[in-house]
Amino acid sequence: MKPTPNRLATSPAKAGFSATPTFDPFWAGTRHGELRLQHCQACGSHMLYPRLRCPDCGSVDLDWKRASGKARLHSYVSPPVPASERAGDPPYVIAVVELDEGVRMMSKLVGLPPDSTALPADMRLEVVFEPRGDEMLPAFKRAGS
């Protein structure tokens, strides 16, 4: 069995990645400041990661829709020694957020300290985009901040 290559590449400044064709509509959206989700036209479900069939109804009638960008904090972890400190970044928080469309995704929280008193469960969040090489990565900040 041939090993799957790691899509992360380390550079002196920040880690990068290479997108796959399946995710092209997602990354095209982030480059335009939009968070896009795959959407089933048959039952209305949203999904992320992209699929060939709707996991709820099995339909192949799928398209991409712009998400609201609003979410709530589901869970988080703050690595004790972030790799990004080598690039001069402060400690960061990795979170699982639940978008208002019902989809959960992993992302980074910005503008929030890695402190449990600052990160209450169900805290309202909104998407922001951070440049990373030629791409824009979705991250989340406290809503209204």
OpenMM code with the backbone's topology and positions (N, CA, C; nanometers):
from openmm import Vec3, app, unit

residues = "MET LYS PRO THR PRO ASN ARG LEU ALA THR SER PRO ALA LYS ALA GLY PHE SER ALA THR PRO THR PHE ASP PRO PHE TRP ALA GLY THR ARG HIS GLY GLU LEU ARG LEU GLN HIS CYS GLN ALA CYS GLY SER HIS MET LEU TYR PRO ARG LEU ARG CYS PRO ASP CYS GLY SER VAL ASP LEU ASP TRP LYS ARG ALA SER GLY LYS ALA ARG LEU HIS SER TYR VAL SER PRO PRO VAL PRO ALA SER GLU ARG ALA GLY ASP PRO PRO TYR VAL ILE ALA VAL VAL GLU LEU ASP GLU GLY VAL ARG MET MET SER LYS LEU VAL GLY LEU PRO PRO ASP SER THR ALA LEU PRO ALA ASP MET ARG LEU GLU VAL VAL PHE GLU PRO ARG GLY ASP GLU MET LEU PRO ALA PHE LYS ARG ALA GLY SER".split()
positions = [
    Vec3(0.0849, -0.1174, 0.0000),
    Vec3(0.0000, 0.0000, 0.0000),
    Vec3(0.0895, 0.1237, 0.0000),
    Vec3(0.0658, 0.2098, -0.0958),
    Vec3(0.1443, 0.3317, -0.1069),
    Vec3(0.0947, 0.4333, -0.0039),
    Vec3(0.1836, 0.4961, 0.0745),
    Vec3(0.1381, 0.5933, 0.1737),
    Vec3(0.0813, 0.7185, 0.1072),
    Vec3(-0.0183, 0.7785, 0.1719),
    Vec3(-0.0763, 0.9030, 0.1244),
    Vec3(0.0167, 1.0174, 0.1608),
    Vec3(0.0517, 1.1024, 0.0650),
    Vec3(0.1427, 1.2120, 0.0978),
    Vec3(0.0756, 1.3121, 0.1905),
    Vec3(0.1548, 1.3687, 0.2792),
    Vec3(0.1063, 1.4728, 0.3675),
    Vec3(0.0898, 1.5997, 0.2850),
    Vec3(-0.0281, 1.6602, 0.2870),
    Vec3(-0.0540, 1.7792, 0.2073),
    Vec3(-0.0013, 1.9061, 0.2734),
    Vec3(0.0475, 1.8965, 0.3963),
    Vec3(0.1044, 2.0136, 0.4619),
    Vec3(0.2506, 2.0250, 0.4269),
    Vec3(0.2940, 2.1421, 0.3971),
    Vec3(0.4338, 2.1675, 0.3666),
    Vec3(0.4824, 2.2773, 0.4591),
    Vec3(0.5977, 2.2593, 0.5169),
    Vec3(0.6491, 2.3579, 0.6098),
    Vec3(0.7354, 2.4581, 0.5364),
    Vec3(0.7163, 2.5827, 0.5670),
    Vec3(0.8001, 2.6895, 0.5133),
    Vec3(0.8513, 2.7686, 0.6321),
    Vec3(0.9505, 2.8530, 0.6115),
    Vec3(0.9991, 2.9325, 0.7232),
    Vec3(0.8904, 3.0198, 0.7850),
    Vec3(0.7946, 3.0651, 0.7048),
    Vec3(0.6936, 3.1559, 0.7580),
    Vec3(0.5736, 3.0811, 0.8146),
    Vec3(0.5040, 3.0054, 0.7332),
    Vec3(0.3829, 2.9364, 0.7758),
    Vec3(0.3663, 2.8090, 0.6953),
    Vec3(0.2890, 2.7169, 0.7510),
    Vec3(0.2595, 2.5944, 0.6787),
    Vec3(0.1649, 2.6274, 0.5642),
    Vec3(0.1757, 2.5535, 0.4547),
    Vec3(0.0881, 2.5710, 0.3412),
    Vec3(0.0141, 2.4421, 0.3129),
    Vec3(-0.0570, 2.4371, 0.2029),
    Vec3(-0.1313, 2.3172, 0.1672),
    Vec3(-0.1552, 2.3183, 0.0183),
    Vec3(-0.2026, 2.2069, -0.0316),
    Vec3(-0.2452, 2.2022, -0.1710),
    Vec3(-0.3884, 2.1527, -0.1735),
    Vec3(-0.4733, 2.2230, -0.2465),
    Vec3(-0.6147, 2.1876, -0.2540),
    Vec3(-0.6347, 2.0707, -0.3497),
    Vec3(-0.7452, 2.0005, -0.3330),
    Vec3(-0.7829, 1.8924, -0.4237),
    Vec3(-0.9011, 1.9395, -0.5083),
    Vec3(-0.9211, 1.8833, -0.6276),
    Vec3(-1.0308, 1.9289, -0.7146),
    Vec3(-1.1682, 1.9222, -0.6477),
    Vec3(-1.1911, 1.8245, -0.5611),
    Vec3(-1.3198, 1.8112, -0.4946),
    Vec3(-1.3532, 1.9348, -0.4117),
    Vec3(-1.2510, 1.9965, -0.3552),
    Vec3(-1.2706, 2.1131, -0.2694),
    Vec3(-1.2590, 2.2458, -0.3442),
    Vec3(-1.2390, 2.2433, -0.4754),
    Vec3(-1.2199, 2.3676, -0.5508),
    Vec3(-1.3285, 2.4722, -0.5240),
    Vec3(-1.4584, 2.4371, -0.5239),
    Vec3(-1.5596, 2.5404, -0.4962),
    Vec3(-1.5459, 2.6012, -0.3564),
    Vec3(-1.5038, 2.5219, -0.2597),
    Vec3(-1.4824, 2.5720, -0.1237),
    Vec3(-1.3716, 2.6771, -0.1236),
    Vec3(-1.2555, 2.6423, -0.1830),
    Vec3(-1.1411, 2.7332, -0.1830),
    Vec3(-1.1658, 2.8542, -0.2715),
    Vec3(-1.2396, 2.8369, -0.3806),
    Vec3(-1.2754, 2.9526, -0.4638),
    Vec3(-1.3579, 3.0512, -0.3810),
    Vec3(-1.4448, 2.9995, -0.2973),
    Vec3(-1.5239, 3.0864, -0.2092),
    Vec3(-1.4380, 3.1618, -0.1098),
    Vec3(-1.3441, 3.0929, -0.0466),
    Vec3(-1.2613, 3.1608, 0.0536),
    Vec3(-1.1793, 3.2724, -0.0103),
    Vec3(-1.1359, 3.2526, -0.1337),
    Vec3(-1.0603, 3.3584, -0.2028),
    Vec3(-1.1460, 3.4827, -0.2262),
    Vec3(-1.2788, 3.4656, -0.2230),
    Vec3(-1.3716, 3.5784, -0.2396),
    Vec3(-1.4367, 3.6186, -0.1071),
    Vec3(-1.3822, 3.5702, 0.0040),
    Vec3(-1.4367, 3.6071, 0.1346),
    Vec3(-1.5694, 3.5410, 0.1661),
    Vec3(-1.5929, 3.4232, 0.1071),
    Vec3(-1.7163, 3.3487, 0.1301),
    Vec3(-1.6848, 3.2102, 0.1848),
    Vec3(-1.7671, 3.1656, 0.2770),
    Vec3(-1.7599, 3.0282, 0.3251),
    Vec3(-1.8693, 2.9521, 0.2510),
    Vec3(-1.8299, 2.8547, 0.1688),
    Vec3(-1.9261, 2.7798, 0.0876),
    Vec3(-1.9375, 2.6367, 0.1381),
    Vec3(-2.0602, 2.5854, 0.1334),
    Vec3(-2.0889, 2.4480, 0.1736),
    Vec3(-2.1587, 2.3764, 0.0593),
    Vec3(-2.1329, 2.2479, 0.0489),
    Vec3(-2.2066, 2.1674, -0.0475),
    Vec3(-2.3500, 2.1540, 0.0046),
    Vec3(-2.4448, 2.1528, -0.0866),
    Vec3(-2.5871, 2.1562, -0.0522),
    Vec3(-2.6629, 2.0559, -0.1376),
    Vec3(-2.7532, 1.9813, -0.0755),
    Vec3(-2.8375, 1.8866, -0.1473),
    Vec3(-2.9650, 1.9569, -0.1907),
    Vec3(-2.9888, 1.9592, -0.3234),
    Vec3(-3.1089, 2.0242, -0.3747),
    Vec3(-3.2348, 1.9416, -0.3483),
    Vec3(-3.2179, 1.8119, -0.3226),
    Vec3(-3.3341, 1.7260, -0.2998),
    Vec3(-3.3907, 1.7410, -0.1584),
    Vec3(-3.3034, 1.7413, -0.0565),
    Vec3(-3.3541, 1.7445, 0.0820),
    Vec3(-3.3125, 1.8700, 0.1595),
    Vec3(-3.2241, 1.9526, 0.1018),
    Vec3(-3.1854, 2.0768, 0.1674),
    Vec3(-3.0706, 2.0665, 0.2655),
    Vec3(-3.0116, 1.9484, 0.2816),
    Vec3(-2.9002, 1.9315, 0.3756),
    Vec3(-2.7751, 2.0031, 0.3252),
    Vec3(-2.6941, 2.0487, 0.4199),
    Vec3(-2.5616, 2.1025, 0.3895),
    Vec3(-2.4591, 2.0006, 0.4338),
    Vec3(-2.3426, 2.0019, 0.3695),
    Vec3(-2.2378, 1.9078, 0.4084),
    Vec3(-2.1006, 1.9681, 0.3848),
    Vec3(-2.0095, 1.9252, 0.4642),
    Vec3(-1.8687, 1.9599, 0.4491),
    Vec3(-1.7933, 1.8457, 0.5141),
    Vec3(-1.7310, 1.7745, 0.4519),
    Vec3(-1.6509, 1.7665, 0.3344),
    Vec3(-1.7369, 1.7303, 0.2138),
    Vec3(-1.6924, 1.7664, 0.0928),
    Vec3(-1.7716, 1.7387, -0.0269),
    Vec3(-1.7883, 1.5881, -0.0510),
    Vec3(-1.9036, 1.5540, -0.1047),
    Vec3(-1.9358, 1.4138, -0.1335),
    Vec3(-1.9968, 1.4031, -0.2728),
    Vec3(-2.0059, 1.2803, -0.3204),
    Vec3(-2.0703, 1.2542, -0.4494),
    Vec3(-2.2204, 1.2362, -0.4339),
    Vec3(-2.2632, 1.1974, -0.3132),
    Vec3(-2.4051, 1.1760, -0.2825),
    Vec3(-2.4371, 1.2391, -0.1476),
    Vec3(-2.5600, 1.2824, -0.1327),
    Vec3(-2.6054, 1.3371, -0.0055),
    Vec3(-2.6063, 1.2257, 0.0996),
    Vec3(-2.5435, 1.2468, 0.2151),
    Vec3(-2.5439, 1.1430, 0.3186),
    Vec3(-2.6812, 1.1254, 0.3841),
    Vec3(-2.7713, 1.2228, 0.3678),
    Vec3(-2.9038, 1.2121, 0.4297),
    Vec3(-3.0053, 1.1414, 0.3409),
    Vec3(-3.0055, 1.1733, 0.2098),
    Vec3(-3.1088, 1.1144, 0.1232),
    Vec3(-3.0525, 1.0358, 0.0052),
    Vec3(-2.9221, 1.0426, -0.0191),
    Vec3(-2.8607, 0.9673, -0.1273),
    Vec3(-2.8655, 1.0353, -0.2630),
    Vec3(-2.9233, 1.1536, -0.2713),
    Vec3(-2.9341, 1.2244, -0.3992),
    Vec3(-2.7966, 1.2641, -0.4522),
    Vec3(-2.7858, 1.2701, -0.5836),
    Vec3(-2.6644, 1.3199, -0.6476),
    Vec3(-2.6845, 1.4637, -0.6971),
    Vec3(-2.7995, 1.5225, -0.6675),
    Vec3(-2.8333, 1.6578, -0.7092),
    Vec3(-2.7748, 1.7573, -0.6084),
    Vec3(-2.6430, 1.7794, -0.6193),
    Vec3(-2.5702, 1.8618, -0.5224),
    Vec3(-2.5185, 1.9885, -0.5879),
    Vec3(-2.5171, 2.0971, -0.5129),
    Vec3(-2.4566, 2.2216, -0.5569),
    Vec3(-2.3829, 2.2839, -0.4379),
    Vec3(-2.3343, 2.4039, -0.4549),
    Vec3(-2.2628, 2.4756, -0.3489),
    Vec3(-2.3384, 2.6030, -0.3168),
    Vec3(-2.3517, 2.6329, -0.1872),
    Vec3(-2.4206, 2.7530, -0.1413),
    Vec3(-2.3294, 2.8313, -0.0478),
    Vec3(-2.3469, 2.9607, -0.0487),
    Vec3(-2.2741, 3.0459, 0.0457),
    Vec3(-2.3348, 3.0273, 0.1843),
    Vec3(-2.2504, 2.9991, 0.2819),
    Vec3(-2.2957, 2.9830, 0.4200),
    Vec3(-2.3059, 3.1201, 0.4859),
    Vec3(-2.3792, 3.1273, 0.5944),
    Vec3(-2.3958, 3.2533, 0.6664),
    Vec3(-2.2651, 3.2993, 0.7311),
    Vec3(-2.1765, 3.2039, 0.7620),
    Vec3(-2.0533, 3.2377, 0.8318),
    Vec3(-2.0724, 3.2498, 0.9818),
    Vec3(-2.1920, 3.2235, 1.0296),
    Vec3(-2.2213, 3.2301, 1.1730),
    Vec3(-2.2152, 3.0903, 1.2315),
    Vec3(-2.1623, 3.0826, 1.3531),
    Vec3(-2.1409, 2.9514, 1.4145),
    Vec3(-2.1451, 2.9647, 1.5661),
    Vec3(-2.1343, 2.8493, 1.6315),
    Vec3(-2.1194, 2.8458, 1.7768),
    Vec3(-2.0031, 2.7541, 1.8090),
    Vec3(-1.9379, 2.7824, 1.9191),
    Vec3(-1.8251, 2.7009, 1.9628),
    Vec3(-1.8757, 2.5674, 2.0139),
    Vec3(-1.8284, 2.4610, 1.9549),
    Vec3(-1.8667, 2.3266, 1.9986),
    Vec3(-1.7619, 2.2682, 2.0933),
    Vec3(-1.6343, 2.2786, 2.0552),
    Vec3(-1.5245, 2.2243, 2.1348),
    Vec3(-1.3959, 2.2928, 2.0912),
    Vec3(-1.2926, 2.2826, 2.1722),
    Vec3(-1.1648, 2.3440, 2.1356),
    Vec3(-1.0501, 2.2788, 2.2097),
    Vec3(-0.9291, 2.3056, 2.1607),
    Vec3(-0.8062, 2.2642, 2.2273),
    Vec3(-0.7010, 2.3697, 2.1952),
    Vec3(-0.6149, 2.3940, 2.2899),
    Vec3(-0.5036, 2.4851, 2.2676),
    Vec3(-0.3757, 2.4051, 2.2857),
    Vec3(-0.3015, 2.3826, 2.1780),
    Vec3(-0.1775, 2.3057, 2.1907),
    Vec3(-0.0835, 2.3712, 2.2914),
    Vec3(-0.0188, 2.2923, 2.3777),
    Vec3(0.0677, 2.3511, 2.4798),
    Vec3(0.1871, 2.4266, 2.4216),
    Vec3(0.2423, 2.3783, 2.3110),
    Vec3(0.3535, 2.4467, 2.2445),
    Vec3(0.3232, 2.4484, 2.0954),
    Vec3(0.2528, 2.5505, 2.0489),
    Vec3(0.2156, 2.5542, 1.9077),
    Vec3(0.3357, 2.5605, 1.8149),
    Vec3(0.3264, 2.4854, 1.7065),
    Vec3(0.4333, 2.4877, 1.6067),
    Vec3(0.4500, 2.6269, 1.5488),
    Vec3(0.3417, 2.7037, 1.5458),
    Vec3(0.3495, 2.8359, 1.4854),
    Vec3(0.4329, 2.9335, 1.5682),
    Vec3(0.4634, 2.8998, 1.6934),
    Vec3(0.5490, 2.9888, 1.7727),
    Vec3(0.6839, 3.0058, 1.7047),
    Vec3(0.7263, 2.9038, 1.6309),
    Vec3(0.8530, 2.9148, 1.5581),
    Vec3(0.8462, 3.0242, 1.4529),
    Vec3(0.7250, 3.0560, 1.4077),
    Vec3(0.7074, 3.1605, 1.3070),
    Vec3(0.6699, 3.2935, 1.3712),
    Vec3(0.6735, 3.2994, 1.5044),
    Vec3(0.6429, 3.4233, 1.5728),
    Vec3(0.4966, 3.4429, 1.6047),
    Vec3(0.4116, 3.3427, 1.5794),
    Vec3(0.2701, 3.3548, 1.6129),
    Vec3(0.2498, 3.3292, 1.7616),
    Vec3(0.1525, 3.3953, 1.8221),
    Vec3(0.1193, 3.3650, 1.9621),
    Vec3(0.0494, 3.2299, 1.9706),
    Vec3(0.0337, 3.1754, 2.0902),
    Vec3(-0.0445, 3.0509, 2.1027),
    Vec3(-0.1832, 3.0700, 2.0408),
    Vec3(-0.2383, 2.9627, 1.9905),
    Vec3(-0.3661, 2.9714, 1.9222),
    Vec3(-0.4610, 2.8644, 1.9736),
    Vec3(-0.5857, 2.8741, 1.9307),
    Vec3(-0.6904, 2.7812, 1.9723),
    Vec3(-0.7459, 2.7133, 1.8479),
    Vec3(-0.7463, 2.5807, 1.8483),
    Vec3(-0.8083, 2.5015, 1.7419),
    Vec3(-0.9473, 2.4644, 1.7920),
    Vec3(-1.0478, 2.4860, 1.7086),
    Vec3(-1.1851, 2.4642, 1.7532),
    Vec3(-1.2641, 2.3792, 1.6552),
    Vec3(-1.3640, 2.3136, 1.7081),
    Vec3(-1.4700, 2.2562, 1.6264),
    Vec3(-1.5868, 2.3524, 1.6431),
    Vec3(-1.6306, 2.4097, 1.5323),
    Vec3(-1.7427, 2.5024, 1.5355),
    Vec3(-1.8601, 2.4388, 1.4633),
    Vec3(-1.9799, 2.4699, 1.5095),
    Vec3(-2.1000, 2.4230, 1.4407),
    Vec3(-2.1630, 2.5423, 1.3705),
    Vec3(-2.1612, 2.5372, 1.2378),
    Vec3(-2.2199, 2.6440, 1.1587),
    Vec3(-2.3715, 2.6451, 1.1758),
    Vec3(-2.4328, 2.7599, 1.1575),
    Vec3(-2.5781, 2.7695, 1.1696),
    Vec3(-2.6491, 2.6780, 1.0705),
    Vec3(-2.5800, 2.6381, 0.9643),
    Vec3(-2.6375, 2.5447, 0.8667),
    Vec3(-2.6339, 2.4000, 0.9150),
    Vec3(-2.5772, 2.3757, 1.0345),
    Vec3(-2.5767, 2.2423, 1.0935),
    Vec3(-2.4507, 2.1618, 1.0696),
    Vec3(-2.3544, 2.2176, 0.9975),
    Vec3(-2.2304, 2.1491, 0.9647),
    Vec3(-2.1245, 2.1840, 1.0685),
    Vec3(-2.0466, 2.0853, 1.1104),
    Vec3(-1.9340, 2.1107, 1.1999),
    Vec3(-1.8053, 2.1105, 1.1192),
    Vec3(-1.7140, 2.2002, 1.1571),
    Vec3(-1.5841, 2.2044, 1.0919),
    Vec3(-1.4773, 2.2449, 1.1930),
    Vec3(-1.3542, 2.2026, 1.1658),
    Vec3(-1.2405, 2.2443, 1.2475),
    Vec3(-1.1854, 2.3731, 1.1896),
    Vec3(-1.1403, 2.4592, 1.2781),
    Vec3(-1.0840, 2.5843, 1.2356),
    Vec3(-1.0010, 2.6422, 1.3499),
    Vec3(-0.9471, 2.7585, 1.3267),
    Vec3(-0.8705, 2.8297, 1.4282),
    Vec3(-0.9561, 2.9436, 1.4811),
    Vec3(-0.9476, 2.9708, 1.6101),
    Vec3(-1.0124, 3.0884, 1.6670),
    Vec3(-0.9112, 3.2020, 1.6679),
    Vec3(-0.9545, 3.3213, 1.6362),
    Vec3(-0.8652, 3.4369, 1.6355),
    Vec3(-0.9194, 3.5432, 1.7311),
    Vec3(-0.8261, 3.6186, 1.7891),
    Vec3(-0.8647, 3.7252, 1.8797),
    Vec3(-0.9149, 3.6776, 2.0142),
    Vec3(-0.8904, 3.5512, 2.0451),
    Vec3(-0.9341, 3.4936, 2.1725),
    Vec3(-0.8166, 3.4234, 2.2381),
    Vec3(-0.7979, 3.4441, 2.3681),
    Vec3(-0.6865, 3.3775, 2.4365),
    Vec3(-0.7166, 3.2294, 2.4577),
    Vec3(-0.6123, 3.1479, 2.4671),
    Vec3(-0.6329, 3.0046, 2.4941),
    Vec3(-0.6635, 2.9821, 2.6424),
    Vec3(-0.7765, 3.0352, 2.6860),
    Vec3(-0.8146, 3.0337, 2.8273),
    Vec3(-0.9611, 2.9927, 2.8368),
    Vec3(-0.9898, 2.8929, 2.9171),
    Vec3(-1.1259, 2.8395, 2.9244),
    Vec3(-1.2275, 2.9437, 2.9710),
    Vec3(-1.1869, 3.0435, 3.0477),
    Vec3(-1.2827, 3.1445, 3.0916),
    Vec3(-1.3251, 3.2360, 2.9762),
    Vec3(-1.2425, 3.2438, 2.8722),
    Vec3(-1.2751, 3.3270, 2.7559),
    Vec3(-1.3462, 3.2485, 2.6468),
    Vec3(-1.3655, 3.1176, 2.6667),
    Vec3(-1.4197, 3.0316, 2.5609),
    Vec3(-1.5390, 2.9503, 2.6123),
    Vec3(-1.6502, 3.0161, 2.6441),
    Vec3(-1.7652, 2.9415, 2.6942),
    Vec3(-1.8278, 2.8544, 2.5855),
    Vec3(-1.8837, 2.7420, 2.6264),
    Vec3(-1.9540, 2.6540, 2.5323),
    Vec3(-2.0669, 2.7321, 2.4660),
    Vec3(-2.0887, 2.7065, 2.3406),
    Vec3(-2.1943, 2.7690, 2.2602),
    Vec3(-2.1717, 2.9174, 2.2326),
    Vec3(-2.0510, 2.9689, 2.2582),
    Vec3(-2.0209, 3.1084, 2.2270),
    Vec3(-2.0463, 3.1318, 2.0786),
    Vec3(-2.1114, 3.2435, 2.0468),
    Vec3(-2.1401, 3.2773, 1.9082),
    Vec3(-2.0132, 3.3264, 1.8399),
    Vec3(-1.9937, 3.2800, 1.7165),
    Vec3(-1.8747, 3.3099, 1.6384),
    Vec3(-1.9143, 3.3542, 1.4981),
    Vec3(-1.8189, 3.4179, 1.4292),
    Vec3(-1.8392, 3.4509, 1.2888),
    Vec3(-1.7083, 3.4294, 1.2147),
    Vec3(-1.7206, 3.3946, 1.0883),
    Vec3(-1.6036, 3.3603, 1.0081),
    Vec3(-1.5260, 3.4858, 0.9689),
    Vec3(-1.3957, 3.4708, 0.9650),
    Vec3(-1.3029, 3.5687, 0.9084),
    Vec3(-1.2066, 3.4880, 0.8220),
    Vec3(-1.1300, 3.5541, 0.7385),
    Vec3(-1.0389, 3.4814, 0.6503),
    Vec3(-0.8971, 3.5324, 0.6698),
    Vec3(-0.8043, 3.4383, 0.6841),
    Vec3(-0.6632, 3.4712, 0.7037),
    Vec3(-0.5832, 3.4281, 0.5813),
    Vec3(-0.4956, 3.5163, 0.5329),
    Vec3(-0.4127, 3.4764, 0.4182),
    Vec3(-0.3130, 3.3682, 0.4576),
    Vec3(-0.2969, 3.2709, 0.3696),
    Vec3(-0.1983, 3.1646, 0.3886),
    Vec3(-0.1453, 3.1295, 0.2510),
    Vec3(-0.0301, 3.1825, 0.2179),
    Vec3(0.0234, 3.1639, 0.0831),
    Vec3(-0.0693, 3.2304, -0.0166),
    Vec3(-0.1118, 3.1551, -0.1187),
    Vec3(-0.2034, 3.2078, -0.2201),
    Vec3(-0.3498, 3.1882, -0.1829),
    Vec3(-0.3755, 3.1294, -0.0694),
    Vec3(-0.5127, 3.0973, -0.0294),
    Vec3(-0.5561, 3.1818, 0.0902),
    Vec3(-0.6853, 3.1756, 0.1193),
    Vec3(-0.7424, 3.2382, 0.2376),
    Vec3(-0.8051, 3.1266, 0.3197),
    Vec3(-0.7638, 3.1151, 0.4464),
    Vec3(-0.8157, 3.0100, 0.5329),
    Vec3(-0.9259, 3.0647, 0.6225),
    Vec3(-1.0368, 2.9911, 0.6357),
    Vec3(-1.1410, 3.0369, 0.7271),
    Vec3(-1.0955, 3.0185, 0.8716),
    Vec3(-1.1224, 3.1190, 0.9530),
    Vec3(-1.0995, 3.1146, 1.0976),
    Vec3(-1.2238, 3.1791, 1.1592),
    Vec3(-1.2353, 3.1740, 1.2902),
    Vec3(-1.3535, 3.2294, 1.3545),
    Vec3(-1.3147, 3.3204, 1.4689),
    Vec3(-1.3927, 3.4263, 1.4857),
    Vec3(-1.3754, 3.5206, 1.5962),
    Vec3(-1.5080, 3.5316, 1.6698),
    Vec3(-1.5017, 3.5913, 1.7902),
    Vec3(-1.6250, 3.6132, 1.8660),
    Vec3(-1.7177, 3.7013, 1.7828),
    Vec3(-1.8441, 3.6640, 1.7737),
    Vec3(-1.9408, 3.7400, 1.6950),
    Vec3(-1.9521, 3.8818, 1.7497),
    Vec3(-1.9522, 3.9789, 1.6585),
    Vec3(-1.9685, 4.1175, 1.6965),
    Vec3(-1.8423, 4.1860, 1.7447),
    Vec3(-1.7297, 4.1153, 1.7472),
    Vec3(-1.6065, 4.1798, 1.7961),
    Vec3(-1.5227, 4.2351, 1.6839),
] * unit.nanometer
topology = app.Topology()
chain = topology.addChain("A")
for resn in residues:
    res = topology.addResidue(resn, chain)
    for name in ("N", "CA", "C"):
        topology.addAtom(name, app.Element.getBySymbol(name[0]), res)
